[in-house]
Amino acid sequence: MKTQYYTATSLDGFLATEDDSLEWLFPLGDLEHSSYPAFIAEVGALAMGSATYEWILRNGEAVAAETGSAWPYTQPAWVFSSRELPAVEGADLHFVSGDVREAHAAMQAAAGGKNIWVVGGGDLAGQFYDAGLLDELIVQVGSATLGKGKPLFPRRVLSPVLRLTSAQQMGAGMAELRYTVEKPA
């Protein structure tokens, strides 16, 4: 069981534009020709920030066109937010706030031996890293630059080092990098 941050970023290190748009990403590839199908099959629980959750709510039609459902996940999801958010009917959602360590144990139990996916955003992934709970980063780097926006991983990570375990080209516009988070001995 691993806690993984699986995401896409622009070449200059942004997940989304300043107004949370992902439009830059869609022309670069499609989910079925990526590692996503194999990745999601090994996921037992999700951790999601409020901006990511609200993006899914705002873009329900586009999400449904891409995945077949306005809520594309069958796994239980923990949505981290300091404010009250609307629930999606039929989704297994847990709204939480505060320290990620408090929710992580419940997420591990619900995952049933499968992995936990930190869906986004970058600061939430950073909180899992800060707590010593993040095991792996899987980053798909797109051939686009945004200039500014929502950062991939707003943390200074110098030690312990992220260890590159693989690099793979995905079509003409994407490359996937996998890093293991080296934990202190």
N, CA, C and O of each residue as an XYZ file, in Angstrom:
740
protein
N       0.840     -1.180      0.000
C       0.000      0.000      0.000
C       0.885      1.243      0.000
O       1.779      1.394      0.832
N       0.605      2.139     -0.970
C       1.369      3.379     -1.071
C       0.407      4.569     -1.078
O      -0.749      4.451     -1.482
N       0.910      5.705     -0.624
C       0.201      6.966     -0.792
C       0.902      7.685     -1.927
O       2.077      8.036     -1.822
N       0.160      7.907     -3.035
C       0.743      8.378     -4.277
C       0.117      9.702     -4.718
O      -1.093      9.898     -4.610
N       0.945     10.586     -5.206
C       0.486     11.823     -5.833
C       0.634     11.609     -7.326
O       1.745     11.648     -7.854
N      -0.481     11.381     -8.013
C      -0.519     11.126     -9.451
C      -1.162     12.348    -10.093
O      -2.311     12.674     -9.795
N      -0.430     13.024    -10.969
C      -0.940     14.277    -11.503
C      -0.306     14.601    -12.844
O       0.597     13.904    -13.307
N      -0.793     15.667    -13.456
C      -0.186     16.205    -14.676
C       0.227     17.638    -14.401
O      -0.416     18.349    -13.629
N       1.306     18.050    -15.041
C       1.817     19.405    -14.875
C       2.282     19.959    -16.208
O       2.650     19.219    -17.121
N       2.254     21.278    -16.295
C       2.842     21.929    -17.459
C       4.365     21.832    -17.351
O       4.900     21.527    -16.285
N       5.037     22.087    -18.428
C       6.494     22.018    -18.451
C       7.119     22.967    -17.430
O       8.204     22.697    -16.915
N       6.439     24.075    -17.135
C       6.963     25.027    -16.159
C       6.393     24.839    -14.753
O       6.491     25.739    -13.919
N       5.797     23.672    -14.485
C       5.475     23.289    -13.123
C       4.136     23.728    -12.561
O       4.013     23.920    -11.351
N       3.125     23.892    -13.412
C       1.805     24.286    -12.925
C       0.760     23.222    -13.252
O       0.737     22.665    -14.349
N      -0.108     22.954    -12.266
C      -1.192     21.995    -12.438
C      -2.343     22.579    -13.240
O      -2.959     21.902    -14.064
N      -2.616     23.846    -12.983
C      -3.764     24.529    -13.573
C      -3.438     26.011    -13.681
O      -2.459     26.493    -13.111
N      -4.268     26.714    -14.414
C      -4.110     28.165    -14.506
C      -4.510     28.794    -13.180
O      -4.973     28.102    -12.273
N      -4.337     30.073    -13.069
C      -4.684     30.779    -11.831
C      -6.163     30.646    -11.478
O      -6.529     30.704    -10.304
N      -7.021     30.468    -12.497
C      -8.458     30.302    -12.244
C      -8.881     28.826    -12.293
O     -10.042     28.516    -12.562
N      -7.929     27.922    -12.030
C      -8.166     26.477    -11.916
C      -8.564     25.788    -13.222
O      -9.165     24.714    -13.181
N      -8.251     26.369    -14.365
C      -8.577     25.734    -15.633
C      -7.548     24.649    -15.977
O      -6.350     24.808    -15.742
N      -8.050     23.550    -16.536
C      -7.210     22.455    -17.026
C      -7.267     22.335    -18.550
O      -6.802     21.349    -19.120
N      -7.834     23.336    -19.194
C      -8.000     23.292    -20.655
C      -6.683     23.065    -21.392
O      -6.683     22.470    -22.469
N      -5.575     23.518    -20.845
C      -4.267     23.359    -21.477
C      -3.893     21.880    -21.619
O      -3.137     21.504    -22.515
N      -4.434     21.051    -20.722
C      -4.034     19.647    -20.637
C      -4.719     18.753    -21.674
O      -4.091     17.845    -22.218
N      -5.980     19.000    -21.945
C      -6.773     18.066    -22.743
C      -6.247     17.792    -24.146
O      -6.357     16.653    -24.600
N      -5.683     18.761    -24.862
C      -5.170     18.447    -26.209
C      -3.904     17.574    -26.217
O      -3.501     17.080    -27.270
N      -3.286     17.385    -25.059
C      -1.984     16.714    -25.031
C      -2.046     15.192    -25.001
O      -1.024     14.542    -25.220
N      -3.188     14.610    -24.742
C      -3.268     13.153    -24.699
C      -4.627     12.709    -24.223
O      -5.495     13.535    -23.940
N      -4.819     11.399    -24.133
C      -6.084     10.908    -23.612
C      -5.828      9.820    -22.569
O      -4.828      9.105    -22.623
N      -6.756      9.717    -21.624
C      -6.576      8.825    -20.473
C      -6.343      7.375    -20.871
O      -5.549      6.678    -20.239
N      -7.022      6.921    -21.904
C      -6.912      5.512    -22.292
C      -5.533      5.150    -22.848
O      -5.170      3.974    -22.878
N      -4.763      6.148    -23.288
C      -3.415      5.894    -23.798
C      -2.362      6.399    -22.819
O      -1.308      6.901    -23.207
N      -2.681      6.249    -21.549
C      -1.769      6.677    -20.482
C      -1.685      5.544    -19.454
O      -2.239      4.463    -19.653
N      -0.994      5.812    -18.375
C      -0.896      4.820    -17.297
C      -2.119      4.849    -16.392
O      -2.210      4.046    -15.464
N      -3.068      5.760    -16.641
C      -4.209      5.925    -15.748
C      -5.035      4.648    -15.533
O      -5.324      4.328    -14.380
N      -5.429      3.910    -16.560
C      -6.247      2.707    -16.305
C      -5.582      1.712    -15.339
O      -6.239      1.187    -14.441
N      -4.291      1.458    -15.523
C      -3.579      0.546    -14.612
C      -3.426      1.175    -13.232
O      -3.533      0.488    -12.217
N      -3.174      2.485    -13.195
C      -3.015      3.182    -11.922
C      -4.294      3.135    -11.101
O      -4.259      2.746     -9.933
N      -5.422      3.523    -11.687
C      -6.673      3.624    -10.936
C      -7.156      2.251    -10.464
O      -7.859      2.159     -9.457
N      -6.790      1.190    -11.176
C      -7.179     -0.160    -10.764
C      -6.553     -0.546     -9.430
O      -7.067     -1.423     -8.736
N      -5.442      0.102     -9.062
C      -4.745     -0.194     -7.809
C      -5.068      0.799     -6.692
O      -4.455      0.745     -5.626
N      -6.022      1.704     -6.924
C      -6.375      2.731     -5.944
C      -7.588      2.291     -5.137
O      -8.604      1.869     -5.690
N      -7.458      2.399     -3.796
C      -8.564      2.023     -2.905
C      -9.212      3.194     -2.199
O     -10.310      3.048     -1.662
N      -8.569      4.355     -2.180
C      -9.129      5.550     -1.536
C      -8.480      6.781     -2.138
O      -7.358      6.723     -2.642
N      -9.202      7.908     -2.081
C      -8.745      9.160     -2.668
C      -8.652     10.257     -1.615
O      -9.454     10.305     -0.682
N      -7.670     11.133     -1.772
C      -7.568     12.368     -0.998
C      -7.622     13.504     -2.014
O      -6.880     13.502     -2.996
N      -8.501     14.472     -1.774
C      -8.735     15.516     -2.758
C      -8.893     16.862     -2.056
O      -9.576     16.964     -1.037
N      -8.262     17.883     -2.606
C      -8.448     19.227     -2.091
C      -9.744     19.833     -2.593
O     -10.348     19.332     -3.541
N     -10.165     20.900     -1.963
C     -11.453     21.515     -2.310
C     -11.456     22.097     -3.720
O     -12.481     22.025     -4.398
N     -10.345     22.673     -4.186
C     -10.322     23.245     -5.542
C     -10.494     22.143     -6.591
O     -11.191     22.342     -7.586
N      -9.871     20.995     -6.379
C     -10.018     19.863     -7.300
C     -11.458     19.360     -7.283
O     -12.046     19.115     -8.337
N     -12.020     19.208     -6.098
C     -13.408     18.758     -5.950
C     -14.358     19.725     -6.658
O     -15.243     19.300     -7.400
N     -14.171     21.008     -6.430
C     -15.055     21.999     -7.043
C     -14.879     22.038     -8.559
O     -15.840     22.319     -9.276
N     -13.672     21.762     -9.066
C     -13.471     21.687    -10.506
C     -14.309     20.545    -11.084
O     -14.939     20.702    -12.130
N     -14.315     19.400    -10.403
C     -15.121     18.260    -10.867
C     -16.597     18.633    -10.870
O     -17.315     18.310    -11.817
N     -17.060     19.310     -9.818
C     -18.463     19.728     -9.762
C     -18.804     20.689    -10.909
O     -19.839     20.536    -11.557
N     -17.942     21.672    -11.158
C     -18.191     22.672    -12.205
C     -18.136     22.075    -13.611
O     -18.789     22.573    -14.529
N     -17.358     21.012    -13.774
C     -17.131     20.438    -15.102
C     -17.740     19.053    -15.242
O     -17.197     18.191    -15.933
N     -18.870     18.848    -14.582
C     -19.525     17.541    -14.588
C     -19.803     16.987    -15.971
O     -19.618     15.794    -16.207
N     -20.248     17.839    -16.895
C     -20.538     17.363    -18.249
C     -19.283     16.881    -18.962
O     -19.296     15.827    -19.597
N     -18.200     17.645    -18.862
C     -16.936     17.251    -19.503
C     -16.371     15.995    -18.855
O     -15.851     15.116    -19.541
N     -16.476     15.912    -17.527
C     -16.002     14.719    -16.804
C     -16.811     13.505    -17.250
O     -16.245     12.440    -17.495
N     -18.129     13.655    -17.356
C     -18.989     12.547    -17.793
C     -18.669     12.118    -19.222
O     -18.673     10.927    -19.531
N     -18.393     13.089    -20.094
C     -18.043     12.754    -21.485
C     -16.743     11.959    -21.540
O     -16.602     11.057    -22.365
N     -15.794     12.288    -20.668
C     -14.486     11.623    -20.668
C     -14.538     10.268    -19.962
O     -13.901      9.312    -20.404
N     -15.304     10.185    -18.856
C     -15.246      8.993    -18.004
C     -16.545      8.197    -17.926
O     -16.551      7.068    -17.437
N     -17.654      8.783    -18.406
C     -18.934      8.081    -18.351
C     -19.782      8.446    -17.150
O     -20.906      7.961    -17.024
N     -19.272      9.294    -16.262
C     -20.027      9.676    -15.070
C     -19.564     11.049    -14.585
O     -18.382     11.378    -14.684
N     -20.493     11.849    -14.062
C     -20.125     13.164    -13.526
C     -19.237     13.021    -12.287
O     -18.426     13.902    -12.005
N     -19.385     11.904    -11.538
C     -18.459     11.574    -10.448
C     -17.727     10.319    -10.896
O     -18.306      9.233    -10.870
N     -16.469     10.439    -11.305
C     -15.806      9.342    -12.006
C     -15.170      8.270    -11.123
O     -14.468      7.399    -11.638
N     -15.393      8.308     -9.816
C     -14.674      7.392     -8.924
C     -15.633      6.473     -8.182
O     -16.703      6.896     -7.746
N     -15.240      5.220     -8.044
C     -16.001      4.267     -7.226
C     -15.411      4.159     -5.827
O     -16.070      3.670     -4.909
N     -14.182      4.610     -5.662
C     -13.488      4.539     -4.378
C     -14.015      5.621     -3.428
O     -14.503      6.662     -3.869
N     -13.909      5.361     -2.117
C     -14.252      6.424     -1.165
C     -13.252      7.569     -1.291
O     -12.063      7.352     -1.524
N     -13.763      8.802     -1.132
C     -12.927      9.989     -1.284
C     -13.018     10.862     -0.040
O     -14.102     11.099      0.493
N     -11.871     11.332      0.409
C     -11.774     12.296      1.502
C     -11.498     13.644      0.870
O     -10.469     13.834      0.221
N     -12.407     14.573      1.054
C     -12.273     15.912      0.495
C     -11.844     16.840      1.628
O     -12.570     17.022      2.605
N     -10.660     17.423      1.483
C     -10.091     18.296      2.500
C     -10.503     19.733      2.195
O     -10.148     20.287      1.154
N     -11.260     20.326      3.122
C     -11.734     21.692      2.918
C     -12.020     22.342      4.269
O     -12.419     21.675      5.223
N     -11.810     23.641      4.331
C     -12.129     24.384      5.548
C     -13.541     24.966      5.484
O     -13.978     25.646      6.412
N     -14.243     24.700      4.398
C     -15.615     25.211      4.264
C     -16.562     24.090      3.861
O     -16.125     23.019      3.440
N     -17.840     24.337      3.989
C     -18.852     23.342      3.649
C     -19.043     23.301      2.135
O     -19.177     24.336      1.483
N     -19.054     22.086      1.590
C     -19.209     21.894      0.155
C     -20.388     20.967     -0.119
O     -20.710     20.127      0.721
N     -21.038     21.099     -1.272
C     -22.146     20.206     -1.601
C     -21.638     18.791     -1.892
O     -20.541     18.613     -2.422
N     -22.436     17.806     -1.545
C     -22.090     16.405     -1.812
C     -22.597     16.002     -3.195
O     -23.544     16.591     -3.717
N     -21.964     15.007     -3.771
C     -22.404     14.421     -5.035
C     -23.228     13.188     -4.683
O     -22.756     12.289     -3.988
N     -24.449     13.160     -5.166
C     -25.337     12.041     -4.861
C     -24.724     10.728     -5.351
O     -24.280     10.624     -6.494
N     -24.709      9.738     -4.474
C     -24.190      8.416     -4.806
C     -22.686      8.250     -4.625
O     -22.179      7.133     -4.725
N     -21.965      9.332     -4.363
C     -20.511      9.246     -4.168
C     -20.218      8.965     -2.696
O     -20.906      9.471     -1.809
N     -19.199      8.159     -2.447
C     -18.759      7.835     -1.082
C     -17.769      8.913     -0.643
O     -16.560      8.765     -0.822
N     -18.294     10.008     -0.063
C     -17.490     11.177      0.272
C     -17.378     11.375      1.774
O     -18.322     11.136      2.527
N     -16.199     11.819      2.187
C     -15.928     12.168      3.582
C     -15.302     13.563      3.556
O     -14.189     13.733      3.058
N     -16.003     14.549      4.083
C     -15.486     15.918      4.122
C     -14.718     16.103      5.421
O     -15.258     15.885      6.505
N     -13.454     16.507      5.309
C     -12.588     16.632      6.480
C     -11.786     17.928      6.386
O     -11.640     18.514      5.314
N     -11.276     18.353      7.526
C     -10.372     19.492      7.558
C      -9.295     19.197      8.585
O      -9.411     18.260      9.374
N      -8.252     20.005      8.565
C      -7.181     19.830      9.540
C      -6.062     18.948      9.039
O      -5.866     18.782      7.835
N      -5.330     18.386      9.986
C      -4.129     17.596      9.727
C      -4.453     16.335      8.925
O      -5.355     15.576      9.281
N      -3.699     16.120      7.828
C      -3.938     14.951      6.967
C      -3.695     13.640      7.704
O      -4.261     12.612      7.332
N      -2.861     13.657      8.746
C      -2.577     12.422      9.490
C      -3.833     11.840     10.115
O      -3.981     10.623     10.226
N      -4.742     12.731     10.526
C      -5.965     12.258     11.177
C      -6.843     11.456     10.223
O      -7.469     10.481     10.640
N      -6.899     11.842      8.967
C      -7.722     11.133      7.991
C      -6.991      9.952      7.358
O      -7.634      9.027      6.862
N      -5.660      9.969      7.365
C      -4.883      8.954      6.655
C      -5.168      7.540      7.156
O      -5.276      6.613      6.352
N      -5.289      7.364      8.452
C      -5.566      6.017      8.997
C      -6.913      5.491      8.498
O      -7.030      4.318      8.142
N      -7.922      6.352      8.472
C      -9.236      5.939      7.964
C      -9.162      5.621      6.475
O      -9.808      4.691      5.994
N      -8.371      6.400      5.759
C      -8.207      6.145      4.333
C      -7.520      4.805      4.092
O      -7.912      4.051      3.202
N      -6.491      4.513      4.890
C      -5.802      3.227      4.758
C      -6.761      2.069      5.018
O      -6.757      1.082      4.283
N      -7.576      2.185      6.051
C      -8.532      1.118      6.376
C      -9.525      0.932      5.226
O      -9.827     -0.200      4.846
N     -10.028      2.027      4.675
C     -11.004      1.945      3.588
C     -10.386      1.419      2.299
O     -11.075      0.791      1.496
N      -9.097      1.668      2.094
C      -8.428      1.261      0.849
C      -8.279     -0.254      0.739
O      -8.074     -0.769     -0.361
N      -8.376     -0.970      1.842
C      -8.326     -2.429      1.793
C      -7.062     -2.989      1.175
O      -7.121     -3.944      0.401
N      -5.917     -2.406      1.506
C      -4.648     -2.898      0.977
C      -4.239     -2.278     -0.345
O      -3.114     -2.482     -0.800
N      -5.127     -1.530     -0.963
C      -4.793     -0.833     -2.207
C      -4.164      0.514     -1.871
O      -4.036      0.875     -0.701
N      -3.776      1.245     -2.896
C      -3.087      2.523     -2.725
C      -4.052      3.665     -2.430
O      -5.248      3.582     -2.709
N      -3.501      4.735     -1.857
C      -4.221      5.979     -1.647
C      -3.709      6.969     -2.680
O      -2.502      7.159     -2.830
N      -4.640      7.601     -3.392
C      -4.298      8.574     -4.416
C      -4.562      9.978     -3.906
O      -5.702     10.338     -3.612
N      -3.506     10.769     -3.803
C      -3.662     12.194     -3.535
C      -3.919     12.829     -4.901
O      -2.993     13.063     -5.677
N      -5.202     13.105     -5.181
C      -5.622     13.566     -6.503
C      -5.106     14.979     -6.770
O      -4.698     15.285     -7.890
N      -5.119     15.808     -5.791
C      -4.679     17.190     -5.944
C      -5.383     18.050     -4.926
O      -6.359     17.638     -4.298
N      -4.891     19.199     -4.784
C      -3.840     19.863     -5.491
C      -2.464     19.687     -4.863
O      -2.213     18.846     -4.001
N      -1.599     20.553     -5.370
C      -0.202     20.483     -4.983
C       0.030     20.726     -3.507
O       0.873     20.065     -2.901
N      -0.700     21.660     -2.913
C      -0.499     21.920     -1.496
C      -0.961     20.739     -0.647
O      -0.324     20.417      0.356
N      -2.069     20.082     -1.039
C      -2.520     18.905     -0.291
C      -1.463     17.799     -0.375
O      -1.161     17.161      0.634
N      -0.903     17.568     -1.552
C       0.173     16.577     -1.689
C       1.347     16.972     -0.802
O       1.965     16.119     -0.165
N       1.651     18.268     -0.761
C       2.711     18.759      0.107
C       2.434     18.499      1.581
O       3.360     18.214      2.341
N       1.187     18.591      1.993
C       0.832     18.290      3.383
C       1.074     16.817      3.708
O       1.541     16.492      4.800
N       0.758     15.923      2.765
C       1.050     14.500      2.976
C       2.565     14.289      3.047
O       3.049     13.498      3.857
N       3.308     14.997      2.199
C       4.768     14.918      2.235
C       5.298     15.412      3.585
O       6.123     14.749      4.214
N       4.817     16.581      4.025
C       5.262     17.156      5.298
C       5.019     16.208      6.467
O       5.804     16.167      7.415
N       3.929     15.448      6.396
C       3.569     14.517      7.467
C       4.315     13.190      7.361
O       4.142     12.318      8.213
N       5.149     13.025      6.319
C       5.890     11.773      6.142
C       5.035     10.648      5.589
O       5.395      9.479      5.728
N       3.901     10.978      4.960
C       2.956      9.968      4.483
C       3.010      9.722      2.979
O       2.427      8.749      2.500
N       3.689     10.574      2.227
C       3.732     10.439      0.780
C       4.846      9.481      0.381
O       5.992      9.641      0.801
N       4.504      8.480     -0.433
C       5.468      7.461     -0.846
C       5.977      7.629     -2.273
O       7.106      7.249     -2.582
N       5.145      8.200     -3.142
C       5.506      8.236     -4.553
C       4.851      9.427     -5.247
O       3.718      9.794     -4.933
N       5.572     10.024     -6.188
C       5.030     11.046     -7.082
C       5.062     10.479     -8.489
O       6.096      9.999     -8.951
N       3.925     10.537     -9.166
C       3.822     10.126    -10.565
C       3.344     11.365    -11.305
O       2.193     11.777    -11.167
N       4.234     11.952    -12.088
C       3.975     13.250    -12.691
C       4.035     13.129    -14.202
O       5.059     12.741    -14.765
N       2.936     13.463    -14.851
C       2.913     13.504    -16.306
C       3.147     14.948    -16.722
O       2.339     15.831    -16.437
N       4.260     15.170    -17.399
C       4.685     16.512    -17.788
C       4.245     16.768    -19.221
O       4.622     16.045    -20.142
N       3.439     17.812    -19.391
C       2.924     18.155    -20.709
C       3.764     19.201    -21.408
O       4.423     20.019    -20.766
N       3.734     19.169    -22.734
C       4.525     20.094    -23.551
C       3.770     21.410    -23.740
O       3.472     21.824    -24.860
N       3.475     22.049    -22.617
C       2.825     23.360    -22.614
C       3.400     24.140    -21.442
O       3.794     23.553    -20.434
N       3.449     25.455    -21.572
C       3.848     26.296    -20.444
C       2.712     27.260    -20.147
O       2.020     27.715    -21.058
N       2.523     27.571    -18.867
C       1.438     28.446    -18.442
C       1.920     29.804    -17.933
O       1.137     30.751    -17.860
N       3.186     29.903    -17.586
C       3.712     31.167    -17.078
C       3.438     31.400    -15.610
O       4.311     31.859    -14.873
N       2.232     31.087    -15.183
C       1.859     31.142    -13.778
C       0.593     30.325    -13.597
O      -0.090     29.986    -14.564
N       0.291     30.016    -12.347
C      -0.882     29.206    -12.072
C      -0.749     28.503    -10.743
O      -0.065     28.982     -9.839
N      -1.412     27.352    -10.628
C      -1.388     26.548     -9.408
C      -0.159     25.636     -9.452
O      -0.044     24.804    -10.352
N       0.770     25.783     -8.483
C       2.030     25.033     -8.560
C       1.864     23.530     -8.338
O       0.996     23.081     -7.589
N       2.716     22.778     -9.010
C       2.743     21.319     -8.921
C       2.939     20.831     -7.491
O       2.193     19.974     -7.019
N       3.935     21.371     -6.803
C       4.299     20.858     -5.478
C       4.981     21.991     -4.718
O       6.209     22.076     -4.707
N       4.200     22.859     -4.085
C       4.781     24.055     -3.469
C       5.540     23.748     -2.181
O       5.153     24.180     -1.095
N       6.612     23.004     -2.322
C       7.479     22.638     -1.210
C       8.909     22.663     -1.696
O       9.180     22.417     -2.872
N       9.820     22.958     -0.798
C      11.240     22.815     -1.087
C      11.612     21.411     -0.639
O      11.511     21.081      0.543
N      12.040     20.591     -1.579
C      12.410     19.211     -1.278
C      13.867     19.034     -1.667
O      14.190     18.853     -2.841
N      14.725     19.087     -0.693
C      16.159     18.935     -0.927
C      16.667     17.643     -0.309
O      17.519     16.965     -0.882
N      16.145     17.308      0.853
C      16.572     16.108      1.548
C      15.443     15.681      2.465
O      14.971     16.520      3.232
N      14.980     14.463      2.449
C      15.465     13.377      1.602
C      15.122     13.626      0.134
O      14.163     14.326     -0.192
N      15.907     13.051     -0.710
C      15.804     13.276     -2.142
C      14.668     12.442     -2.734
O      14.385     11.334     -2.277
N      14.028     12.998     -3.754
C      13.093     12.221     -4.554
C      13.932     11.392     -5.524
O      14.762     11.939     -6.250
N      13.720     10.093     -5.539
C      14.514      9.203     -6.385
C      13.726      8.834     -7.632
O      12.667      8.214     -7.540
N      14.248      9.218     -8.816
C      13.598      8.896    -10.077
C      13.651      7.391    -10.303
O      14.729      6.797    -10.302
N      12.478      6.768    -10.498
C      12.432      5.322    -10.722
C      12.082      4.968    -12.160
O      12.385      3.866    -12.619
N      11.436      5.905    -12.887
C      11.193      5.653    -14.311
C      10.828      6.950    -15.028
O      10.345      7.911    -14.429
N      11.079      6.935    -16.326
C      10.695      8.027    -17.218
C      10.199      7.389    -18.503
O      10.873      6.542    -19.089
N       9.004      7.805    -18.940
C       8.416      7.174    -20.113
C       7.730      8.219    -20.980
O       6.980      9.054    -20.475
N       7.983      8.174    -22.274
C       7.287      9.047    -23.219
C       5.869      8.545    -23.400
O       5.634      7.340    -23.491
N       4.917      9.478    -23.452
C       3.509      9.146    -23.694
C       3.029      9.990    -24.875
O       2.554     11.111    -24.687
N       3.148      9.468    -26.057
C       2.761     10.217    -27.238
C       3.744     11.345    -27.519
O       4.873     11.339    -27.029
N       3.297     12.318    -28.318
C       4.174     13.405    -28.722
C       4.183     14.557    -27.723
O       5.052     15.425    -27.799
N       3.224     14.585    -26.779
C       3.093     15.746    -25.926
C       3.279     15.534    -24.440
O       3.168     16.492    -23.674
N       3.558     14.313    -23.998
C       3.647     14.049    -22.563
C       4.799     13.101    -22.253
O       5.198     12.279    -23.078
N       5.315     13.241    -21.049
C       6.282     12.285    -20.503
C       5.876     12.024    -19.066
O       5.463     12.943    -18.360
N       5.991     10.781    -18.629
C       5.646     10.435    -17.250
C       6.916     10.150    -16.458
O       7.745      9.331    -16.855
N       7.050     10.841    -15.334
C       8.172     10.657    -14.420
C       7.640     10.073    -13.117
O       6.639     10.549    -12.580
N       8.307      9.048    -12.613
C       7.930      8.436    -11.333
C       9.074      8.603    -10.350
O      10.228      8.301    -10.651
N       8.725      9.094     -9.165
C       9.703      9.325     -8.106
C       9.262      8.628     -6.830
O       8.094      8.695     -6.447
N      10.201      7.959     -6.177
C       9.967      7.429     -4.848
C      10.431      8.473     -3.843
O      11.476      9.098     -4.025
N       9.653      8.657     -2.787
C      10.036      9.579     -1.734
C      10.938      8.806     -0.769
O      10.483      7.906     -0.064
N      12.215      9.172     -0.750
C      13.163      8.530      0.163
C      12.902      9.035      1.579
O      12.966     10.235      1.843
N      12.609      8.110      2.478
C      12.299      8.479      3.860
C      13.583      8.415      4.695
O      14.449      7.576      4.447
N      13.697      9.305      5.684
C      14.887      9.248      6.543
C      14.964      7.909      7.273
O      13.940      7.333      7.640
N      16.157      7.431      7.473
C      16.345      6.121      8.133
C      16.000      6.196      9.600
O      16.098      5.195     10.309
